[in-house]
Amino acid sequence: AQEGRCEIKNMVPFGVFVALRPGVDGFCHISELSEQYIKSIDQVGLKRGDAVDVRVTEVNKDGKYRVAVLTDFEIAPPPAGR
């Protein structure tokens, strides 16, 4: 599996997108970011522009890349009342 250091391009409610190379993004679903349960992307101690280590875990038939984030990060408690 391909591994490398990538920049976080975007954070969405369901996960993060990273730039694998110019014009090619990889996606990591929120459920696969950590072994801990993450209810909201707001709990993730990462932000757009951060560099993270990733491993490509899958390339589907449409050429879309799934990645695993290997870099450790803080996970905040879920926001109160949610």
mmCIF file of the N, C-alpha and C atoms, coordinates in Angstrom:
data_MODEL
# 
_entry.id   MODEL 
# 
loop_
_atom_site.group_PDB 
_atom_site.id 
_atom_site.type_symbol 
_atom_site.label_atom_id 
_atom_site.label_alt_id 
_atom_site.label_comp_id 
_atom_site.label_asym_id 
_atom_site.label_entity_id 
_atom_site.label_seq_id 
_atom_site.pdbx_PDB_ins_code 
_atom_site.Cartn_x 
_atom_site.Cartn_y 
_atom_site.Cartn_z 
_atom_site.occupancy 
_atom_site.B_iso_or_equiv 
_atom_site.pdbx_formal_charge 
_atom_site.auth_seq_id 
_atom_site.auth_comp_id 
_atom_site.auth_asym_id 
_atom_site.auth_atom_id 
_atom_site.pdbx_PDB_model_num 
ATOM 1   N N  . ALA A 1 1  ? 0.845   -1.198 0.000   1.00 0.00 ? 1  ALA A N  1 
ATOM 2   C CA . ALA A 1 1  ? 0.000   0.000  0.000   1.00 0.00 ? 1  ALA A CA 1 
ATOM 3   C C  . ALA A 1 1  ? 0.878   1.245  0.000   1.00 0.00 ? 1  ALA A C  1 
ATOM 4   N N  . GLN A 1 2  ? 0.447   2.242  -0.711  1.00 0.00 ? 2  GLN A N  1 
ATOM 5   C CA . GLN A 1 2  ? 1.183   3.489  -0.822  1.00 0.00 ? 2  GLN A CA 1 
ATOM 6   C C  . GLN A 1 2  ? 0.982   4.334  0.432   1.00 0.00 ? 2  GLN A C  1 
ATOM 7   N N  . GLU A 1 3  ? 2.090   4.871  0.971   1.00 0.00 ? 3  GLU A N  1 
ATOM 8   C CA . GLU A 1 3  ? 2.021   5.749  2.142   1.00 0.00 ? 3  GLU A CA 1 
ATOM 9   C C  . GLU A 1 3  ? 2.745   7.041  1.831   1.00 0.00 ? 3  GLU A C  1 
ATOM 10  N N  . GLY A 1 4  ? 2.332   8.113  2.509   1.00 0.00 ? 4  GLY A N  1 
ATOM 11  C CA . GLY A 1 4  ? 3.013   9.380  2.319   1.00 0.00 ? 4  GLY A CA 1 
ATOM 12  C C  . GLY A 1 4  ? 2.442   10.469 3.196   1.00 0.00 ? 4  GLY A C  1 
ATOM 13  N N  . ARG A 1 5  ? 3.103   11.608 3.170   1.00 0.00 ? 5  ARG A N  1 
ATOM 14  C CA . ARG A 1 5  ? 2.665   12.775 3.934   1.00 0.00 ? 5  ARG A CA 1 
ATOM 15  C C  . ARG A 1 5  ? 1.842   13.648 2.992   1.00 0.00 ? 5  ARG A C  1 
ATOM 16  N N  . CYS A 1 6  ? 0.639   14.000 3.421   1.00 0.00 ? 6  CYS A N  1 
ATOM 17  C CA . CYS A 1 6  ? -0.295  14.750 2.580   1.00 0.00 ? 6  CYS A CA 1 
ATOM 18  C C  . CYS A 1 6  ? -0.898  15.907 3.362   1.00 0.00 ? 6  CYS A C  1 
ATOM 19  N N  . GLU A 1 7  ? -1.399  16.873 2.618   1.00 0.00 ? 7  GLU A N  1 
ATOM 20  C CA . GLU A 1 7  ? -2.072  18.020 3.229   1.00 0.00 ? 7  GLU A CA 1 
ATOM 21  C C  . GLU A 1 7  ? -3.570  17.782 3.259   1.00 0.00 ? 7  GLU A C  1 
ATOM 22  N N  . ILE A 1 8  ? -4.205  18.157 4.386   1.00 0.00 ? 8  ILE A N  1 
ATOM 23  C CA . ILE A 1 8  ? -5.659  18.089 4.467   1.00 0.00 ? 8  ILE A CA 1 
ATOM 24  C C  . ILE A 1 8  ? -6.228  19.213 3.606   1.00 0.00 ? 8  ILE A C  1 
ATOM 25  N N  . LYS A 1 9  ? -7.030  18.843 2.615   1.00 0.00 ? 9  LYS A N  1 
ATOM 26  C CA . LYS A 1 9  ? -7.620  19.811 1.694   1.00 0.00 ? 9  LYS A CA 1 
ATOM 27  C C  . LYS A 1 9  ? -8.959  20.325 2.198   1.00 0.00 ? 9  LYS A C  1 
ATOM 28  N N  . ASN A 1 10 ? -9.742  19.428 2.809   1.00 0.00 ? 10 ASN A N  1 
ATOM 29  C CA . ASN A 1 10 ? -11.083 19.811 3.229   1.00 0.00 ? 10 ASN A CA 1 
ATOM 30  C C  . ASN A 1 10 ? -11.548 18.877 4.333   1.00 0.00 ? 10 ASN A C  1 
ATOM 31  N N  . MET A 1 11 ? -12.342 19.440 5.239   1.00 0.00 ? 11 MET A N  1 
ATOM 32  C CA . MET A 1 11 ? -12.977 18.651 6.296   1.00 0.00 ? 11 MET A CA 1 
ATOM 33  C C  . MET A 1 11 ? -14.477 18.834 6.138   1.00 0.00 ? 11 MET A C  1 
ATOM 34  N N  . VAL A 1 12 ? -15.174 17.719 6.043   1.00 0.00 ? 12 VAL A N  1 
ATOM 35  C CA . VAL A 1 12 ? -16.620 17.732 5.854   1.00 0.00 ? 12 VAL A CA 1 
ATOM 36  C C  . VAL A 1 12 ? -17.250 16.938 6.996   1.00 0.00 ? 12 VAL A C  1 
ATOM 37  N N  . PRO A 1 13 ? -18.559 17.061 7.213   1.00 0.00 ? 13 PRO A N  1 
ATOM 38  C CA . PRO A 1 13 ? -19.174 16.365 8.358   1.00 0.00 ? 13 PRO A CA 1 
ATOM 39  C C  . PRO A 1 13 ? -18.902 14.866 8.405   1.00 0.00 ? 13 PRO A C  1 
ATOM 40  N N  . PHE A 1 14 ? -18.638 14.251 7.254   1.00 0.00 ? 14 PHE A N  1 
ATOM 41  C CA . PHE A 1 14 ? -18.473 12.793 7.199   1.00 0.00 ? 14 PHE A CA 1 
ATOM 42  C C  . PHE A 1 14 ? -17.029 12.336 7.021   1.00 0.00 ? 14 PHE A C  1 
ATOM 43  N N  . GLY A 1 15 ? -16.048 13.256 7.069   1.00 0.00 ? 15 GLY A N  1 
ATOM 44  C CA . GLY A 1 15 ? -14.658 12.824 6.956   1.00 0.00 ? 15 GLY A CA 1 
ATOM 45  C C  . GLY A 1 15 ? -13.727 13.919 6.466   1.00 0.00 ? 15 GLY A C  1 
ATOM 46  N N  . VAL A 1 16 ? -12.532 13.498 6.015   1.00 0.00 ? 16 VAL A N  1 
ATOM 47  C CA . VAL A 1 16 ? -11.535 14.453 5.536   1.00 0.00 ? 16 VAL A CA 1 
ATOM 48  C C  . VAL A 1 16 ? -11.032 14.042 4.145   1.00 0.00 ? 16 VAL A C  1 
ATOM 49  N N  . PHE A 1 17 ? -10.704 15.059 3.366   1.00 0.00 ? 17 PHE A N  1 
ATOM 50  C CA . PHE A 1 17 ? -10.080 14.867 2.066   1.00 0.00 ? 17 PHE A CA 1 
ATOM 51  C C  . PHE A 1 17 ? -8.636  15.330 2.158   1.00 0.00 ? 17 PHE A C  1 
ATOM 52  N N  . VAL A 1 18 ? -7.719  14.552 1.584   1.00 0.00 ? 18 VAL A N  1 
ATOM 53  C CA . VAL A 1 18 ? -6.295  14.916 1.558   1.00 0.00 ? 18 VAL A CA 1 
ATOM 54  C C  . VAL A 1 18 ? -5.822  14.954 0.109   1.00 0.00 ? 18 VAL A C  1 
ATOM 55  N N  . ALA A 1 19 ? -4.807  15.785 -0.145  1.00 0.00 ? 19 ALA A N  1 
ATOM 56  C CA . ALA A 1 19 ? -4.213  15.876 -1.487  1.00 0.00 ? 19 ALA A CA 1 
ATOM 57  C C  . ALA A 1 19 ? -3.117  14.827 -1.591  1.00 0.00 ? 19 ALA A C  1 
ATOM 58  N N  . LEU A 1 20 ? -3.351  13.789 -2.380  1.00 0.00 ? 20 LEU A N  1 
ATOM 59  C CA . LEU A 1 20 ? -2.346  12.738 -2.561  1.00 0.00 ? 20 LEU A CA 1 
ATOM 60  C C  . LEU A 1 20 ? -1.246  13.215 -3.496  1.00 0.00 ? 20 LEU A C  1 
ATOM 61  N N  . ARG A 1 21 ? -1.650  13.929 -4.535  1.00 0.00 ? 21 ARG A N  1 
ATOM 62  C CA . ARG A 1 21 ? -0.738  14.573 -5.488  1.00 0.00 ? 21 ARG A CA 1 
ATOM 63  C C  . ARG A 1 21 ? -1.594  15.604 -6.222  1.00 0.00 ? 21 ARG A C  1 
ATOM 64  N N  . PRO A 1 22 ? -1.000  16.498 -6.981  1.00 0.00 ? 22 PRO A N  1 
ATOM 65  C CA . PRO A 1 22 ? -1.810  17.528 -7.654  1.00 0.00 ? 22 PRO A CA 1 
ATOM 66  C C  . PRO A 1 22 ? -2.956  16.925 -8.466  1.00 0.00 ? 22 PRO A C  1 
ATOM 67  N N  . GLY A 1 23 ? -4.168  17.359 -8.157  1.00 0.00 ? 23 GLY A N  1 
ATOM 68  C CA . GLY A 1 23 ? -5.345  16.891 -8.876  1.00 0.00 ? 23 GLY A CA 1 
ATOM 69  C C  . GLY A 1 23 ? -5.908  15.564 -8.418  1.00 0.00 ? 23 GLY A C  1 
ATOM 70  N N  . VAL A 1 24 ? -5.278  14.933 -7.422  1.00 0.00 ? 24 VAL A N  1 
ATOM 71  C CA . VAL A 1 24 ? -5.756  13.624 -6.934  1.00 0.00 ? 24 VAL A CA 1 
ATOM 72  C C  . VAL A 1 24 ? -5.940  13.697 -5.419  1.00 0.00 ? 24 VAL A C  1 
ATOM 73  N N  . ASP A 1 25 ? -7.190  13.556 -4.987  1.00 0.00 ? 25 ASP A N  1 
ATOM 74  C CA . ASP A 1 25 ? -7.500  13.585 -3.560  1.00 0.00 ? 25 ASP A CA 1 
ATOM 75  C C  . ASP A 1 25 ? -7.835  12.192 -3.061  1.00 0.00 ? 25 ASP A C  1 
ATOM 76  N N  . GLY A 1 26 ? -7.599  11.985 -1.774  1.00 0.00 ? 26 GLY A N  1 
ATOM 77  C CA . GLY A 1 26 ? -8.008  10.765 -1.094  1.00 0.00 ? 26 GLY A CA 1 
ATOM 78  C C  . GLY A 1 26 ? -8.982  11.135 -0.003  1.00 0.00 ? 26 GLY A C  1 
ATOM 79  N N  . PHE A 1 27 ? -9.825  10.197 0.390   1.00 0.00 ? 27 PHE A N  1 
ATOM 80  C CA . PHE A 1 27 ? -10.859 10.458 1.398   1.00 0.00 ? 27 PHE A CA 1 
ATOM 81  C C  . PHE A 1 27 ? -10.748 9.456  2.537   1.00 0.00 ? 27 PHE A C  1 
ATOM 82  N N  . CYS A 1 28 ? -10.924 9.957  3.764   1.00 0.00 ? 28 CYS A N  1 
ATOM 83  C CA . CYS A 1 28 ? -10.999 9.094  4.943   1.00 0.00 ? 28 CYS A CA 1 
ATOM 84  C C  . CYS A 1 28 ? -12.320 9.382  5.652   1.00 0.00 ? 28 CYS A C  1 
ATOM 85  N N  . HIS A 1 29 ? -13.177 8.365  5.754   1.00 0.00 ? 29 HIS A N  1 
ATOM 86  C CA . HIS A 1 29 ? -14.475 8.514  6.421   1.00 0.00 ? 29 HIS A CA 1 
ATOM 87  C C  . HIS A 1 29 ? -14.270 8.736  7.913   1.00 0.00 ? 29 HIS A C  1 
ATOM 88  N N  . ILE A 1 30 ? -15.154 9.515  8.515   1.00 0.00 ? 30 ILE A N  1 
ATOM 89  C CA . ILE A 1 30 ? -15.059 9.843  9.943   1.00 0.00 ? 30 ILE A CA 1 
ATOM 90  C C  . ILE A 1 30 ? -14.969 8.572  10.802  1.00 0.00 ? 30 ILE A C  1 
ATOM 91  N N  . SER A 1 31 ? -15.644 7.505  10.391  1.00 0.00 ? 31 SER A N  1 
ATOM 92  C CA . SER A 1 31 ? -15.632 6.269  11.182  1.00 0.00 ? 31 SER A CA 1 
ATOM 93  C C  . SER A 1 31 ? -14.278 5.565  11.120  1.00 0.00 ? 31 SER A C  1 
ATOM 94  N N  . GLU A 1 32 ? -13.439 5.954  10.154  1.00 0.00 ? 32 GLU A N  1 
ATOM 95  C CA . GLU A 1 32 ? -12.135 5.314  9.984   1.00 0.00 ? 32 GLU A CA 1 
ATOM 96  C C  . GLU A 1 32 ? -10.977 6.204  10.439  1.00 0.00 ? 32 GLU A C  1 
ATOM 97  N N  . LEU A 1 33 ? -11.290 7.378  11.000  1.00 0.00 ? 33 LEU A N  1 
ATOM 98  C CA . LEU A 1 33 ? -10.234 8.285  11.451  1.00 0.00 ? 33 LEU A CA 1 
ATOM 99  C C  . LEU A 1 33 ? -9.547  7.788  12.721  1.00 0.00 ? 33 LEU A C  1 
ATOM 100 N N  . SER A 1 34 ? -10.297 7.088  13.548  1.00 0.00 ? 34 SER A N  1 
ATOM 101 C CA . SER A 1 34 ? -9.770  6.661  14.836  1.00 0.00 ? 34 SER A CA 1 
ATOM 102 C C  . SER A 1 34 ? -10.487 5.405  15.300  1.00 0.00 ? 34 SER A C  1 
ATOM 103 N N  . GLU A 1 35 ? -9.843  4.679  16.210  1.00 0.00 ? 35 GLU A N  1 
ATOM 104 C CA . GLU A 1 35 ? -10.522 3.536  16.829  1.00 0.00 ? 35 GLU A CA 1 
ATOM 105 C C  . GLU A 1 35 ? -11.568 4.024  17.820  1.00 0.00 ? 35 GLU A C  1 
ATOM 106 N N  . GLN A 1 36 ? -11.402 5.263  18.313  1.00 0.00 ? 36 GLN A N  1 
ATOM 107 C CA . GLN A 1 36 ? -12.399 5.866  19.198  1.00 0.00 ? 36 GLN A CA 1 
ATOM 108 C C  . GLN A 1 36 ? -13.584 6.322  18.358  1.00 0.00 ? 36 GLN A C  1 
ATOM 109 N N  . TYR A 1 37 ? -14.775 6.326  18.975  1.00 0.00 ? 37 TYR A N  1 
ATOM 110 C CA . TYR A 1 37 ? -15.968 6.817  18.286  1.00 0.00 ? 37 TYR A CA 1 
ATOM 111 C C  . TYR A 1 37 ? -15.901 8.335  18.179  1.00 0.00 ? 37 TYR A C  1 
ATOM 112 N N  . ILE A 1 38 ? -16.091 8.855  16.992  1.00 0.00 ? 38 ILE A N  1 
ATOM 113 C CA . ILE A 1 38 ? -16.131 10.301 16.761  1.00 0.00 ? 38 ILE A CA 1 
ATOM 114 C C  . ILE A 1 38 ? -17.532 10.635 16.266  1.00 0.00 ? 38 ILE A C  1 
ATOM 115 N N  . LYS A 1 39 ? -18.246 11.422 17.065  1.00 0.00 ? 39 LYS A N  1 
ATOM 116 C CA . LYS A 1 39 ? -19.619 11.780 16.712  1.00 0.00 ? 39 LYS A CA 1 
ATOM 117 C C  . LYS A 1 39 ? -19.654 12.932 15.714  1.00 0.00 ? 39 LYS A C  1 
ATOM 118 N N  . SER A 1 40 ? -18.727 13.886 15.876  1.00 0.00 ? 40 SER A N  1 
ATOM 119 C CA . SER A 1 40 ? -18.726 15.091 15.050  1.00 0.00 ? 40 SER A CA 1 
ATOM 120 C C  . SER A 1 40 ? -17.313 15.396 14.571  1.00 0.00 ? 40 SER A C  1 
ATOM 121 N N  . ILE A 1 41 ? -17.183 15.839 13.332  1.00 0.00 ? 41 ILE A N  1 
ATOM 122 C CA . ILE A 1 41 ? -15.867 16.190 12.788  1.00 0.00 ? 41 ILE A CA 1 
ATOM 123 C C  . ILE A 1 41 ? -15.233 17.318 13.608  1.00 0.00 ? 41 ILE A C  1 
ATOM 124 N N  . ASP A 1 42 ? -16.062 18.099 14.323  1.00 0.00 ? 42 ASP A N  1 
ATOM 125 C CA . ASP A 1 42 ? -15.556 19.187 15.175  1.00 0.00 ? 42 ASP A CA 1 
ATOM 126 C C  . ASP A 1 42 ? -14.697 18.662 16.326  1.00 0.00 ? 42 ASP A C  1 
ATOM 127 N N  . GLN A 1 43 ? -14.822 17.381 16.652  1.00 0.00 ? 43 GLN A N  1 
ATOM 128 C CA . GLN A 1 43 ? -14.023 16.777 17.722  1.00 0.00 ? 43 GLN A CA 1 
ATOM 129 C C  . GLN A 1 43 ? -12.592 16.474 17.281  1.00 0.00 ? 43 GLN A C  1 
ATOM 130 N N  . VAL A 1 44 ? -12.380 16.433 15.977  1.00 0.00 ? 44 VAL A N  1 
ATOM 131 C CA . VAL A 1 44 ? -11.091 16.018 15.431  1.00 0.00 ? 44 VAL A CA 1 
ATOM 132 C C  . VAL A 1 44 ? -10.090 17.163 15.535  1.00 0.00 ? 44 VAL A C  1 
ATOM 133 N N  . GLY A 1 45 ? -8.947  16.876 16.166  1.00 0.00 ? 45 GLY A N  1 
ATOM 134 C CA . GLY A 1 45 ? -7.915  17.895 16.374  1.00 0.00 ? 45 GLY A CA 1 
ATOM 135 C C  . GLY A 1 45 ? -7.041  18.104 15.155  1.00 0.00 ? 45 GLY A C  1 
ATOM 136 N N  . LEU A 1 46 ? -7.655  18.161 14.002  1.00 0.00 ? 46 LEU A N  1 
ATOM 137 C CA . LEU A 1 46 ? -6.953  18.436 12.746  1.00 0.00 ? 46 LEU A CA 1 
ATOM 138 C C  . LEU A 1 46 ? -7.680  19.589 12.073  1.00 0.00 ? 46 LEU A C  1 
ATOM 139 N N  . LYS A 1 47 ? -6.985  20.266 11.162  1.00 0.00 ? 47 LYS A N  1 
ATOM 140 C CA . LYS A 1 47 ? -7.633  21.331 10.417  1.00 0.00 ? 47 LYS A CA 1 
ATOM 141 C C  . LYS A 1 47 ? -7.107  21.369 8.995   1.00 0.00 ? 47 LYS A C  1 
ATOM 142 N N  . ARG A 1 48 ? -7.833  22.077 8.161   1.00 0.00 ? 48 ARG A N  1 
ATOM 143 C CA . ARG A 1 48 ? -7.434  22.247 6.763   1.00 0.00 ? 48 ARG A CA 1 
ATOM 144 C C  . ARG A 1 48 ? -6.019  22.803 6.701   1.00 0.00 ? 48 ARG A C  1 
ATOM 145 N N  . GLY A 1 49 ? -5.199  22.234 5.844   1.00 0.00 ? 49 GLY A N  1 
ATOM 146 C CA . GLY A 1 49 ? -3.818  22.682 5.706   1.00 0.00 ? 49 GLY A CA 1 
ATOM 147 C C  . GLY A 1 49 ? -2.824  21.884 6.528   1.00 0.00 ? 49 GLY A C  1 
ATOM 148 N N  . ASP A 1 50 ? -3.303  21.104 7.519   1.00 0.00 ? 50 ASP A N  1 
ATOM 149 C CA . ASP A 1 50 ? -2.397  20.268 8.318   1.00 0.00 ? 50 ASP A CA 1 
ATOM 150 C C  . ASP A 1 50 ? -1.796  19.167 7.447   1.00 0.00 ? 50 ASP A C  1 
ATOM 151 N N  . ALA A 1 51 ? -0.551  18.822 7.743   1.00 0.00 ? 51 ALA A N  1 
ATOM 152 C CA . ALA A 1 51 ? 0.100   17.699 7.068   1.00 0.00 ? 51 ALA A CA 1 
ATOM 153 C C  . ALA A 1 51 ? -0.090  16.452 7.914   1.00 0.00 ? 51 ALA A C  1 
ATOM 154 N N  . VAL A 1 52 ? -0.538  15.378 7.285   1.00 0.00 ? 52 VAL A N  1 
ATOM 155 C CA . VAL A 1 52 ? -0.765  14.107 7.981   1.00 0.00 ? 52 VAL A CA 1 
ATOM 156 C C  . VAL A 1 52 ? -0.162  12.972 7.163   1.00 0.00 ? 52 VAL A C  1 
ATOM 157 N N  . ASP A 1 53 ? 0.211   11.906 7.862   1.00 0.00 ? 53 ASP A N  1 
ATOM 158 C CA . ASP A 1 53 ? 0.683   10.696 7.191   1.00 0.00 ? 53 ASP A CA 1 
ATOM 159 C C  . ASP A 1 53 ? -0.537  9.840  6.878   1.00 0.00 ? 53 ASP A C  1 
ATOM 160 N N  . VAL A 1 54 ? -0.594  9.351  5.643   1.00 0.00 ? 54 VAL A N  1 
ATOM 161 C CA . VAL A 1 54 ? -1.725  8.523  5.229   1.00 0.00 ? 54 VAL A CA 1 
ATOM 162 C C  . VAL A 1 54 ? -1.241  7.276  4.501   1.00 0.00 ? 54 VAL A C  1 
ATOM 163 N N  . ARG A 1 55 ? -2.117  6.288  4.439   1.00 0.00 ? 55 ARG A N  1 
ATOM 164 C CA . ARG A 1 55 ? -1.889  5.072  3.651   1.00 0.00 ? 55 ARG A CA 1 
ATOM 165 C C  . ARG A 1 55 ? -3.100  4.903  2.744   1.00 0.00 ? 55 ARG A C  1 
ATOM 166 N N  . VAL A 1 56 ? -2.865  4.673  1.466   1.00 0.00 ? 56 VAL A N  1 
ATOM 167 C CA . VAL A 1 56 ? -3.959  4.380  0.545   1.00 0.00 ? 56 VAL A CA 1 
ATOM 168 C C  . VAL A 1 56 ? -4.446  2.968  0.858   1.00 0.00 ? 56 VAL A C  1 
ATOM 169 N N  . THR A 1 57 ? -5.735  2.844  1.163   1.00 0.00 ? 57 THR A N  1 
ATOM 170 C CA . THR A 1 57 ? -6.294  1.542  1.534   1.00 0.00 ? 57 THR A CA 1 
ATOM 171 C C  . THR A 1 57 ? -7.117  0.925  0.409   1.00 0.00 ? 57 THR A C  1 
ATOM 172 N N  . GLU A 1 58 ? -7.590  1.765  -0.522  1.00 0.00 ? 58 GLU A N  1 
ATOM 173 C CA . GLU A 1 58 ? -8.443  1.245  -1.593  1.00 0.00 ? 58 GLU A CA 1 
ATOM 174 C C  . GLU A 1 58 ? -8.485  2.246  -2.733  1.00 0.00 ? 58 GLU A C  1 
ATOM 175 N N  . VAL A 1 59 ? -8.542  1.738  -3.942  1.00 0.00 ? 59 VAL A N  1 
ATOM 176 C CA . VAL A 1 59 ? -8.850  2.544  -5.125  1.00 0.00 ? 59 VAL A CA 1 
ATOM 177 C C  . VAL A 1 59 ? -10.039 1.845  -5.765  1.00 0.00 ? 59 VAL A C  1 
ATOM 178 N N  . ASN A 1 60 ? -11.192 2.527  -5.790  1.00 0.00 ? 60 ASN A N  1 
ATOM 179 C CA . ASN A 1 60 ? -12.382 1.848  -6.317  1.00 0.00 ? 60 ASN A CA 1 
ATOM 180 C C  . ASN A 1 60 ? -12.426 1.911  -7.844  1.00 0.00 ? 60 ASN A C  1 
ATOM 181 N N  . LYS A 1 61 ? -13.442 1.297  -8.424  1.00 0.00 ? 61 LYS A N  1 
ATOM 182 C CA . LYS A 1 61 ? -13.523 1.192  -9.883  1.00 0.00 ? 61 LYS A CA 1 
ATOM 183 C C  . LYS A 1 61 ? -13.647 2.551  -10.569 1.00 0.00 ? 61 LYS A C  1 
ATOM 184 N N  . ASP A 1 62 ? -14.090 3.581  -9.823  1.00 0.00 ? 62 ASP A N  1 
ATOM 185 C CA . ASP A 1 62 ? -14.194 4.933  -10.372 1.00 0.00 ? 62 ASP A CA 1 
ATOM 186 C C  . ASP A 1 62 ? -12.889 5.707  -10.220 1.00 0.00 ? 62 ASP A C  1 
ATOM 187 N N  . GLY A 1 63 ? -11.853 5.051  -9.674  1.00 0.00 ? 63 GLY A N  1 
ATOM 188 C CA . GLY A 1 63 ? -10.575 5.723  -9.489  1.00 0.00 ? 63 GLY A CA 1 
ATOM 189 C C  . GLY A 1 63 ? -10.517 6.617  -8.267  1.00 0.00 ? 63 GLY A C  1 
ATOM 190 N N  . LYS A 1 64 ? -11.467 6.441  -7.345  1.00 0.00 ? 64 LYS A N  1 
ATOM 191 C CA . LYS A 1 64 ? -11.478 7.227  -6.112  1.00 0.00 ? 64 LYS A CA 1 
ATOM 192 C C  . LYS A 1 64 ? -10.619 6.521  -5.058  1.00 0.00 ? 64 LYS A C  1 
ATOM 193 N N  . TYR A 1 65 ? -9.837  7.315  -4.322  1.00 0.00 ? 65 TYR A N  1 
ATOM 194 C CA . TYR A 1 65 ? -8.908  6.786  -3.335  1.00 0.00 ? 65 TYR A CA 1 
ATOM 195 C C  . TYR A 1 65 ? -9.496  6.890  -1.936  1.00 0.00 ? 65 TYR A C  1 
ATOM 196 N N  . ARG A 1 66 ? -9.417  5.767  -1.189  1.00 0.00 ? 66 ARG A N  1 
ATOM 197 C CA . ARG A 1 66 ? -9.739  5.770  0.242   1.00 0.00 ? 66 ARG A CA 1 
ATOM 198 C C  . ARG A 1 66 ? -8.409  5.703  0.964   1.00 0.00 ? 66 ARG A C  1 
ATOM 199 N N  . VAL A 1 67 ? -8.285  6.475  2.039   1.00 0.00 ? 67 VAL A N  1 
ATOM 200 C CA . VAL A 1 67 ? -7.032  6.498  2.787   1.00 0.00 ? 67 VAL A CA 1 
ATOM 201 C C  . VAL A 1 67 ? -7.292  6.298  4.266   1.00 0.00 ? 67 VAL A C  1 
ATOM 202 N N  . ALA A 1 68 ? -6.260  5.847  4.962   1.00 0.00 ? 68 ALA A N  1 
ATOM 203 C CA . ALA A 1 68 ? -6.256  5.778  6.422   1.00 0.00 ? 68 ALA A CA 1 
ATOM 204 C C  . ALA A 1 68 ? -5.293  6.855  6.896   1.00 0.00 ? 68 ALA A C  1 
ATOM 205 N N  . VAL A 1 69 ? -5.726  7.648  7.885   1.00 0.00 ? 69 VAL A N  1 
ATOM 206 C CA . VAL A 1 69 ? -4.859  8.664  8.482   1.00 0.00 ? 69 VAL A CA 1 
ATOM 207 C C  . VAL A 1 69 ? -4.029  7.972  9.556   1.00 0.00 ? 69 VAL A C  1 
ATOM 208 N N  . LEU A 1 70 ? -2.700  8.028  9.418   1.00 0.00 ? 70 LEU A N  1 
ATOM 209 C CA . LEU A 1 70 ? -1.797  7.351  10.352  1.00 0.00 ? 70 LEU A CA 1 
ATOM 210 C C  . LEU A 1 70 ? -1.314  8.275  11.459  1.00 0.00 ? 70 LEU A C  1 
ATOM 211 N N  . THR A 1 71 ? -1.429  9.586  11.263  1.00 0.00 ? 71 THR A N  1 
ATOM 212 C CA . THR A 1 71 ? -0.962  10.572 12.242  1.00 0.00 ? 71 THR A CA 1 
ATOM 213 C C  . THR A 1 71 ? -1.891  10.593 13.451  1.00 0.00 ? 71 THR A C  1 
ATOM 214 N N  . ASP A 1 72 ? -1.313  10.579 14.654  1.00 0.00 ? 72 ASP A N  1 
ATOM 215 C CA . ASP A 1 72 ? -2.118  10.710 15.872  1.00 0.00 ? 72 ASP A CA 1 
ATOM 216 C C  . ASP A 1 72 ? -2.622  12.139 15.996  1.00 0.00 ? 72 ASP A C  1 
ATOM 217 N N  . PHE A 1 73 ? -3.812  12.301 16.550  1.00 0.00 ? 73 PHE A N  1 
ATOM 218 C CA . PHE A 1 73 ? -4.376  13.630 16.768  1.00 0.00 ? 73 PHE A CA 1 
ATOM 219 C C  . PHE A 1 73 ? -5.295  13.586 17.974  1.00 0.00 ? 73 PHE A C  1 
ATOM 220 N N  . GLU A 1 74 ? -5.560  14.770 18.515  1.00 0.00 ? 74 GLU A N  1 
ATOM 221 C CA . GLU A 1 74 ? -6.442  14.887 19.678  1.00 0.00 ? 74 GLU A CA 1 
ATOM 222 C C  . GLU A 1 74 ? -7.896  14.666 19.250  1.00 0.00 ? 74 GLU A C  1 
ATOM 223 N N  . ILE A 1 75 ? -8.665  14.062 20.151  1.00 0.00 ? 75 ILE A N  1 
ATOM 224 C CA . ILE A 1 75 ? -10.114 13.930 19.947  1.00 0.00 ? 75 ILE A CA 1 
ATOM 225 C C  . ILE A 1 75 ? -10.785 14.577 21.151  1.00 0.00 ? 75 ILE A C  1 
ATOM 226 N N  . ALA A 1 76 ? -11.512 15.658 20.879  1.00 0.00 ? 76 ALA A N  1 
ATOM 227 C CA . ALA A 1 76 ? -12.203 16.387 21.945  1.00 0.00 ? 76 ALA A CA 1 
ATOM 228 C C  . ALA A 1 76 ? -13.504 15.665 22.293  1.00 0.00 ? 76 ALA A C  1 
ATOM 229 N N  . PRO A 1 77 ? -14.026 15.919 23.507  1.00 0.00 ? 77 PRO A N  1 
ATOM 230 C CA . PRO A 1 77 ? -15.332 15.345 23.828  1.00 0.00 ? 77 PRO A CA 1 
ATOM 231 C C  . PRO A 1 77 ? -16.402 15.886 22.873  1.00 0.00 ? 77 PRO A C  1 
ATOM 232 N N  . PRO A 1 78 ? -17.480 15.137 22.636  1.00 0.00 ? 78 PRO A N  1 
ATOM 233 C CA . PRO A 1 78 ? -18.524 15.656 21.754  1.00 0.00 ? 78 PRO A CA 1 
ATOM 234 C C  . PRO A 1 78 ? -19.134 16.933 22.332  1.00 0.00 ? 78 PRO A C  1 
ATOM 235 N N  . PRO A 1 79 ? -19.593 17.844 21.470  1.00 0.00 ? 79 PRO A N  1 
ATOM 236 C CA . PRO A 1 79 ? -20.218 19.074 21.964  1.00 0.00 ? 79 PRO A CA 1 
ATOM 237 C C  . PRO A 1 79 ? -21.423 18.734 22.853  1.00 0.00 ? 79 PRO A C  1 
ATOM 238 N N  . ALA A 1 80 ? -21.603 19.506 23.910  1.00 0.00 ? 80 ALA A N  1 
ATOM 239 C CA . ALA A 1 80 ? -22.708 19.274 24.841  1.00 0.00 ? 80 ALA A CA 1 
ATOM 240 C C  . ALA A 1 80 ? -24.040 19.442 24.138  1.00 0.00 ? 80 ALA A C  1 
ATOM 241 N N  . GLY A 1 81 ? -24.998 18.594 24.516  1.00 0.00 ? 81 GLY A N  1 
ATOM 242 C CA . GLY A 1 81 ? -26.336 18.719 23.988  1.00 0.00 ? 81 GLY A CA 1 
ATOM 243 C C  . GLY A 1 81 ? -26.543 18.104 22.616  1.00 0.00 ? 81 GLY A C  1 
ATOM 244 N N  . ARG A 1 82 ? -25.565 17.330 22.126  1.00 0.00 ? 82 ARG A N  1 
ATOM 245 C CA . ARG A 1 82 ? -25.754 16.709 20.808  1.00 0.00 ? 82 ARG A CA 1 
ATOM 246 C C  . ARG A 1 82 ? -25.774 15.197 20.934  1.00 0.00 ? 82 ARG A C  1 
# 
